[in-house]
Each structure stands twice: as C-alpha cells, then as structure tokens.
Amino acid sequence: MTYATRATNPAPSSAPLVFTLYGRAWCHLCDDMRAALEPLLMGSGARVDVIDIDTDPALEARYNEAVPVLMYEGAELCRYHLDATRVRAVLATRADASAR
C-alpha cells in the first residue's frame, strides 16, 4: 500500500505583499510617506492600499490626526514618518521565505 504525503510547510504564497496606508487626501505627511514608500517597494511586487480615513467615520474616529499610519497584516509599522527599516524587514522576510 502506498501513502501520499503532503508537505507540512507549504510553498510560500505568490500573492503580493499588501501594505495599508491610512491617511487623508489633504495630508502632506501622508503624501510624504507614500512618496518615500514607493522606491522601497519598487521591484518587490508589493503594493500599497491607500485608505482615506475621511471616507469612513470609524476610521476617522480611530486615527483622526494620527495619520499617516502604515500597516502590514494588521500590525502598525510606522506613524507620521516612514520607518524604512521596518518596511525593509517585512520585504526581507518575504524574500527569505521565497528563497526556501
């Protein structure tokens, strides 16, 4: 009798990394963070979903003047100014997983 086995460590997902940037359309710090983020993500296949908190009363109440906020998988990476080190760490983790 032959038994089929499944890998216990599935291959890394090929889905792109998705960062979420909470901000406001009129916020210069939000514009600055988005501009600083673009070169870090270039060529990585990652994307940024930009959410205008003014379109959702719950988000506006939650973040109000505390924008921009960059999130990845529900965890806050940085607020007000880009923390390039933390973003690079997320990208490196994905690159390490893909190399396996």
PADREN-89679 format. One line per 2 residues: number of its first residue (from 1); their letters; for each residue x, y, z of N, C-alpha, C. Coordinates in pm, whole numbers, plus 50000, padded with zeros to 5 digits. Atoms other than C-alpha are relative to their C-alpha. Example, Ala and Ser with C-alpha at 12.3 -4.5 7.8 and 13.67 -1.06 7.14 Angstrom:
<pts>
1	as	50089 49881 50000 51230 49550 50780 50090 50120 50000 | 49918 49881 49994 51367 49894 50714 49923 50109 50073
</pts>
This chain:
<pts>
1	mt	50085 49883 50000 50000 50000 50000 50089 50123 50000 | 49923 49877 50011 50128 50347 49911 49919 50114 50061
3	ya	50064 49886 49938 50051 50658 50111 50054 50128 49937 | 49959 49869 50050 50056 51005 49965 50028 50089 50119
5	tr	49967 49907 49891 50218 51267 50181 49984 50142 49951 | 50009 49858 50031 50155 51636 50193 50111 50072 50073
7	at	49896 49921 49937 50421 51890 50266 49941 50071 50122 | 50048 49930 49881 50387 52027 50616 50032 50148 49993
9	np	49966 49860 50021 50548 52351 50505 49968 50036 49856 | 50038 49970 50136 50359 52469 50201 50092 50106 49940
11	ap	49918 49900 50070 50538 52677 49940 49951 50139 50036 | 50042 49864 49969 50537 53050 50011 49897 50049 49899
13	ss	50104 49947 50086 50240 53230 49874 50060 50091 49895 | 49954 49911 50106 50291 53401 49544 49919 50128 49998
15	ap	50079 49878 49992 50035 53662 49641 50090 50116 50041 | 49915 49886 49966 50184 54009 49661 49981 50044 50145
17	lv	50011 49938 49868 50259 54174 49992 49910 50122 49985 | 50090 49886 50005 49994 54432 50070 50016 50081 50128
19	ft	49990 49905 49891 50066 54729 50290 49875 50088 49994 | 50115 49908 49995 49783 54959 50403 50047 50131 50060
21	ly	49965 49866 49954 49839 55331 50436 49872 50076 50030 | 50114 49920 49959 49574 55516 50634 50043 50145 50002
23	gr	49964 49858 50006 49575 55887 50566 49881 50084 49959 | 50101 49904 50046 49388 56186 50435 50048 50059 49869
25	aw	49967 49944 50131 49374 56338 50089 50078 50131 50012 | 49938 49868 49985 49489 56678 50218 50122 50000 50093
27	ch	49893 50013 49901 49765 56549 50449 50137 49995 49932 | 49867 50000 50063 50119 56644 50344 50090 49890 50055
29	lc	49921 50112 49947 50273 56385 50579 49961 49869 49933 | 50047 50120 50070 50059 56120 50409 50063 49993 49862
31	dd	49936 49993 50132 50188 56233 50070 50148 49966 50011 | 49857 50026 49980 50544 56227 50203 50027 49852 50025
33	mr	49978 50142 49970 50510 55873 50342 49979 49916 49874 | 50026 50076 50123 50360 55744 50020 50116 50014 49901
35	aa	49888 49976 50092 50638 55903 49814 50127 49928 50046 | 49881 50067 49947 50908 55761 50043 49987 49848 49990
37	le	50025 50144 50006 50747 55415 50032 50019 49944 49859 | 49996 50048 50138 50734 55387 49652 50135 49940 49959
39	pl	49873 50059 50042 51109 55336 49592 50037 49873 50077 | 49972 50121 49921 51129 55077 49872 49927 49879 49942
41	lm	50082 50110 50050 50855 54869 49712 50026 49967 49853 | 49976 50020 50142 50971 54907 49353 50073 49868 49975
43	gs	49939 50127 50035 51052 54568 49206 49972 49887 50097 | 50026 50103 49899 50929 54381 49513 49870 49924 49971
45	ga	50131 50059 50024 50584 54302 49377 49899 50038 50107 | 50091 49955 49893 50437 54459 49692 49917 50117 49951
47	rv	50084 49886 50034 50157 54710 49675 49954 50070 50127 | 50053 49922 49889 50007 54978 49895 49854 50033 49970
49	dv	50139 49958 50007 49635 55017 49950 49989 50126 50085 | 50012 49873 49931 49575 55380 50041 49854 50020 50038
51	id	50135 49983 49946 49270 55438 50261 49986 50142 50055 | 50029 49865 49951 49133 55790 50310 49907 49986 50119
53	id	50079 50019 49879 49010 55788 50668 49876 50089 50004 | 50115 49910 50001 48771 56075 50593 49879 49939 49930
55	td	50112 50066 50067 48555 55834 50392 49929 49900 50091 | 50056 50099 49908 48481 55616 50696 50001 50058 50141
57	pa	50006 49939 49867 48358 55763 51027 50075 49921 50108 | 49930 50081 49900 48503 55470 51226 50151 50019 49989
59	le	49856 49978 50019 48850 55515 51074 50038 50142 50040 | 49972 49861 49962 48830 55891 51119 50005 50012 50153
61	ar	50000 49996 49854 48744 55842 51487 50124 49930 50056 | 49885 50078 49950 49022 55585 51529 50132 50073 49981
63	yn	49870 49941 50032 49305 55775 51361 50004 50152 50011 | 50012 49855 49996 49190 56139 51342 50128 50069 49954
65	ea	49878 49926 50037 49511 56345 51348 50126 49913 50005 | 49884 50089 49985 49739 56043 51397 50036 49932 49868
67	vp	49966 50056 50130 49797 55990 51025 50123 50070 49944 | 50026 50130 50060 49965 55864 50822 50040 49885 50092
69	vl	49968 50124 49930 49973 55511 50960 50019 49892 49895 | 49972 50109 50093 50135 55228 50766 49986 49869 50074
71	my	50028 50130 49938 50011 54878 50845 50042 49888 49906 | 49977 50122 50077 50109 54530 50735 49942 49885 50081
73	eg	50068 50113 49936 49892 54230 50821 49947 50035 50139 | 50062 49959 49874 49717 54423 51097 50094 50060 50102
75	ae	49902 49944 49906 50038 54542 51263 50046 50137 49950 | 49953 49866 50035 50137 54906 51269 50152 49998 49983
77	lc	49856 49991 50026 50478 54959 51110 50054 50137 50037 | 49955 49866 49967 50501 55334 51150 49884 50098 49993
79	ry	50100 49893 49992 50309 55653 51213 50072 50132 49979 | 49950 49867 50031 50370 56008 51088 50113 50001 49897
81	hl	49887 50004 50091 50701 55925 50914 50036 49855 49970 | 49968 50135 50042 50815 55620 50720 50118 49944 50080
83	da	49891 50074 49937 51025 55370 50913 50049 49900 49896 | 49952 50081 50112 51218 55232 50616 50059 49868 50048
85	tr	49941 50122 49945 51396 54977 50836 49893 49893 50021 | 50108 50097 49976 51067 54812 50935 49940 49949 49870
87	vr	50054 50042 50130 50939 54808 50577 50097 49904 49933 | 49900 50090 50059 51265 54654 50454 50000 49864 50070
89	av	50004 50127 49927 51238 54390 50728 49884 49914 49952 | 50114 50076 50052 50893 54288 50603 50034 49946 49862
91	la	49964 50044 50136 51020 54274 50245 50105 49890 50004 | 49895 50102 49989 51326 54073 50351 49945 49868 50049
93	tr	50063 50123 49950 51113 53824 50541 49933 49927 49886 | 50067 50061 50116 50911 53763 50226 50103 49944 49903
95	ad	49895 50046 50092 51228 53736 50015 50065 49873 50054 | 49941 50120 49938 51374 53483 50263 49908 49881 49983
97	as	50097 50108 50013 51056 53276 50253 49993 49950 49855 | 50006 50039 50141 51056 53278 49872 50124 49923 49958
99	ar	49873 50066 50035 51418 53159 49863 50003 49855 50046 | 50000 50138 49945 51332 52841 50055 49943 49901 49905
</pts>
